[in-house]
Every structure is written in structure tokens, then in C-alpha cells.
Amino acid sequence: MKFMWGLLMGFALGVAAGLLLAPQSGEATRSQLGEQSVMLRDRSGGMTGDLRSRFTNLSSDLRNRATDAMAQGQEMYSRTKDELSDRYGKAKSGDL
């Protein structure tokens, strides 16, 4: 019982202190929170566009690199295949 009484007294004193020491009214605080949420939304919208453009640039760069690597691999495969075909032909004919 003493615990509950102490809990209720602590709650009441906390509410009273909060009301007495609040820097502004509840309406002003809600207004300020609304303004800050609009600013945060605008700021995050700009960040989203920036991140989207960075991702687009990065994916384009990676695609270009992959295309270049594929071209180099195909070129190397073709060159190696031609060299092996020539060597096989020479070995088969006895020119090696």
C-alpha cells in the first residue's frame, strides 16, 4: 500500500513539475513539432533524390565495367582458341 501511495505521489509531483517548468504551452510545442516534421520530410525528400541519383550512377558504372570485362574475356577466349587451333593443326601435320 505504501508503494502505491508513493508511486501516485511521485506521478503527481512529476506532472506538476512538468506543467510548471514547461518552456512553452502544449499548443506551441505541437506547432513547433509540426514545423520540424515538415522540414525533416523536405530534407529527407532531397536526400532520397540524391541517393537515387548516386545509385543510378553506381549501377551504370558497374554495368559498364561488367560489359568491358565480358568483352575482354571474349577477346581472350577467341585469341586462345585461335592459338590452340593453330598449334593443334601444326602438331597434327607434324610441323611442330
N, C-alpha and C positions, 0 to 999 in steps of 0.2 A: 504494500500500500504506500509506503514511504517513497519507493522508487517511482511509482506512477505519479504521485504528487510532485516529486522533484522534476520528473520529465515534463509535466504540464507547466510547471513554473518556469522551467528553462525555455520551453517553447514560447510562452507568453512574453518573457523578457526579451527573447530574440526577435520576435515580431515587433515589439515596442521599440527596441533599439534600431531595428531596420527602418521603421517608419520615421523615427526622429532623426536619424543620421543620413537618410537618403539624400543625395545631392540634387535630385530633381523629382518632379512628380511622375507618376506612372504613365500618364499620357505623353509627357515629353520623352520619357525613356522609350516607349513604344514607337514614337515618331522617329527618334534617332536610330533605333534598331531597323526600322523600315528603310530609312535613307541608306544606312550602311549595307543592308541586304541588296538594294538596287545597285549600289556602287560595286559590291562584290560580284554580282551577276554580270554587270557590264565588263568588269575586269576579267572574269573567267571566260566570258564570250570571246574576248580578244585573245586570250591565251589559247583557247580551243582552235581558233583560226590559225594562229601561229604554229601550234603543234601539228595541225593538219597539213600545213604547207611544208613543214620540216619533214614530216613522214612521207609526203609525196616526193619531195626531192631525194630523200634517202632511198625510197623504193625505186625511183628512176635510176639513181646511181648504181644500186645493186643489180638492177636488170641489165644495165649497160655492161657492168663488169662480168656478169654471167654470160652475156652474149659474146663478149670478147674472149672469155675463157673457152667457150664452146668452139668458136672459130679457130682459136689456136690449137685446141685438141684435135679438131677435124683436119687441120693442116698437117699436124704432126703425124696423125694416123695415115693420111694419104702419102706423105713422104716416106714413112717407114714401110708402108705396104709396097710402094714402088721400088724401094731399095731391096726389100726382101724378094720381090718378084724377079728383079734383075739378077740377084745373087743365085736364086734358085735356077733361073734359066741358064746362067753360066755354069753352075755346078752340074746341071743335068747334061749340058753339052760337053762338059769336060774342059771348059776354058778357064777354070779357076786355078 
